[in-house]
Amino acid sequence: VRPRPASRLTVSVTKVTRLRRVALAGLGGSRNQSAPVPFTKRDIARPLPSYRKRAVSQKLGASFQDTGQLGDFARYYDRICLPVTLEETAVLGVLEQYGIEKEKVILDIPRAMLGEGAEDRVRCRIRRYRELGFGDFSCGNIGAVELCREETVTAHGSFALNIITEEALSFYRSLGVESAEPDSYTLLPLPPVYSVQISA
């Protein structure tokens, strides 16, 4: 679609998701992921003490792909990011096991929602987690931000939003994004929200 410069183009979240799904399907193939790293088997009961000497405005956090990666060390993070697609019982169980408050958890909305009804399934997950007392969600694209607005939960921008300028920050703030993780090439004088990325 090539709109005229003077016109505005409004596209629904569902249509954007469908277009994204078609584009990704056209790329072909699937990305292979290795098994989660078993961090719980390592002796890191009191990890990274030097990080606590950072500026107060800088948050220490980590992003996990599976609850099996969490351990006693997780309680020392300011923020923990987990996929919203994980089963609620598994998430609640691991938080109770390691004494982690719900307020420390940000649930990550998938950047690509593939398959028929994928967006509706993610929306249901957001609602279930909201009913369980989770209110913070990480957004990697504008469609996820819109989902948070529709479900009245707090949106946090991930690095995938590519926020590198003040204009970009202002744009996402106008959409209701409460905080943002700057791109590594940011021109903004902001510390990263997550200092550690732990993924499969």
C-alpha positions in Angstrom: 0.0 0.0 0.0 1.5 3.4 -1.0 -0.6 6.2 0.6 -0.4 9.7 -0.7 1.9 12.0 1.4 -1.0 14.1 2.6 -3.2 11.2 3.6 -3.2 9.1 6.8 -3.3 5.4 6.7 -5.2 3.5 9.5 -4.7 -0.2 9.7 -6.3 -2.5 12.4 -4.1 -4.6 14.6 -5.6 -7.8 13.1 -4.7 -6.7 9.6 -1.1 -5.7 10.6 -0.7 -9.1 12.3 -2.0 -10.9 9.2 0.3 -8.9 6.9 3.2 -9.7 9.2 2.3 -13.4 9.2 2.2 -13.5 5.4 5.6 -11.7 5.2 7.2 -14.1 7.7 5.8 -17.1 6.0 7.3 -15.9 2.7 10.7 -15.9 4.2 10.4 -19.7 4.6 12.0 -22.0 7.1 11.9 -21.8 10.9 14.6 -20.7 13.3 16.2 -23.4 15.3 16.6 -22.8 19.0 18.9 -24.6 21.3 17.6 -26.0 24.6 17.4 -23.6 27.6 20.6 -23.1 29.5 20.2 -24.9 32.9 21.3 -22.0 35.1 19.9 -23.6 38.2 22.7 -26.2 38.1 25.4 -23.5 38.6 26.6 -22.2 41.9 25.5 -18.6 41.7 23.5 -18.1 44.9 24.6 -14.5 45.3 25.3 -13.3 41.7 26.8 -10.1 40.4 27.3 -8.1 43.6 29.1 -5.4 41.6 26.0 -4.5 39.7 24.4 -3.1 42.9 27.0 -0.3 42.8 25.4 1.1 39.6 23.4 4.3 39.5 20.0 4.1 41.2 18.3 4.8 37.9 19.7 1.7 36.2 17.7 -1.4 36.6 19.2 -4.9 36.7 17.1 -7.5 35.1 17.1 -10.6 32.9 14.9 -12.1 30.2 14.2 -15.8 30.4 12.6 -18.2 27.9 11.5 -20.8 30.3 10.8 -21.1 34.0 13.4 -23.9 34.3 16.1 -21.3 33.8 15.2 -19.5 37.1 16.9 -20.1 40.4 17.6 -18.6 43.7 19.7 -15.9 42.0 16.5 -14.5 40.4 15.4 -12.7 43.5 18.4 -10.3 43.2 17.1 -8.9 39.9 14.9 -5.7 39.8 13.0 -7.1 36.8 12.4 -10.5 35.4 10.9 -11.0 31.9 9.1 -14.2 31.0 7.1 -15.1 27.8 3.4 -14.5 28.2 2.8 -17.8 26.4 4.0 -19.8 29.4 1.4 -21.6 31.5 0.2 -19.5 34.4 0.5 -22.3 36.9 4.2 -22.8 36.0 5.0 -19.1 36.4 3.1 -18.9 39.7 4.9 -22.0 41.0 8.4 -20.8 40.2 7.7 -17.4 41.7 6.5 -18.9 44.9 9.5 -21.4 44.9 12.1 -18.7 44.7 10.3 -15.9 46.6 9.9 -13.5 43.7 7.1 -10.9 43.8 4.7 -10.5 40.9 5.6 -6.8 40.7 9.0 -7.8 39.5 7.7 -9.7 36.5 7.2 -8.3 33.0 5.5 -10.7 30.6 6.8 -10.6 27.1 4.2 -10.5 24.2 5.5 -12.3 21.1 6.8 -10.1 18.3 5.3 -12.4 15.7 1.9 -14.0 16.2 1.8 -16.8 13.7 -1.1 -19.1 12.9 -4.9 -18.8 12.8 -6.2 -17.2 16.0 -2.7 -16.5 17.4 -3.6 -12.9 18.3 -6.8 -14.1 20.2 -4.8 -16.7 22.1 -2.2 -14.0 23.2 -5.1 -11.7 24.2 -6.6 -14.4 26.4 -3.2 -15.0 28.0 -2.9 -11.3 28.8 -6.4 -11.3 30.4 -5.7 -14.4 32.5 -2.4 -13.0 33.8 -4.1 -9.7 34.5 -6.8 -11.5 36.6 -3.9 -13.2 38.5 -2.5 -9.8 39.4 0.2 -9.3 36.7 0.0 -5.9 35.2 3.3 -5.3 33.2 3.9 -6.5 29.7 6.8 -6.1 27.3 6.1 -5.0 23.8 8.3 -5.5 20.8 6.0 -3.9 18.2 3.2 -1.4 17.9 0.6 -4.2 17.7 1.6 -5.4 21.1 1.3 -1.9 22.5 -2.2 -1.7 21.1 -3.1 -5.0 22.7 -2.0 -3.6 26.1 -4.1 -0.5 25.6 -7.1 -2.6 24.7 -6.7 -4.8 27.8 -5.8 -1.9 30.1 -2.4 -3.2 31.2 0.9 -1.4 31.4 3.1 -1.5 28.3 6.9 -1.5 28.5 8.8 -1.1 25.2 11.5 -3.7 24.5 14.7 -3.0 22.5 12.8 -4.3 19.4 10.9 -1.0 19.2 14.3 0.6 18.1 13.9 3.7 20.2 17.0 5.7 19.3 15.7 9.3 19.2 13.7 11.6 21.4 11.0 11.7 18.7 10.6 7.9 18.9 10.5 8.0 22.7 7.8 10.8 22.5 5.8 8.8 20.0 5.6 5.6 22.1 5.0 7.7 25.2 1.9 9.2 23.4 0.7 5.6 22.8 0.9 4.8 26.6 4.2 3.1 26.8 5.3 3.6 30.4 9.0 2.7 30.1 11.4 1.7 27.3 14.5 -0.3 26.8 16.7 1.8 24.5 18.2 0.4 21.3 21.9 -0.3 21.7 22.5 2.5 19.1 20.4 4.9 21.1 21.1 8.6 20.9 19.3 9.1 24.2 21.1 9.4 27.6 19.2 6.5 29.1 20.4 3.4 30.9 19.1 0.0 29.7 16.2 -1.5 31.6 17.6 -5.0 31.2 21.4 -5.4 31.8 21.4 -9.2 31.1 19.7 -11.1 28.3 19.3 -14.9 29.0 17.6 -16.8 26.3 17.5 -20.2 24.7 
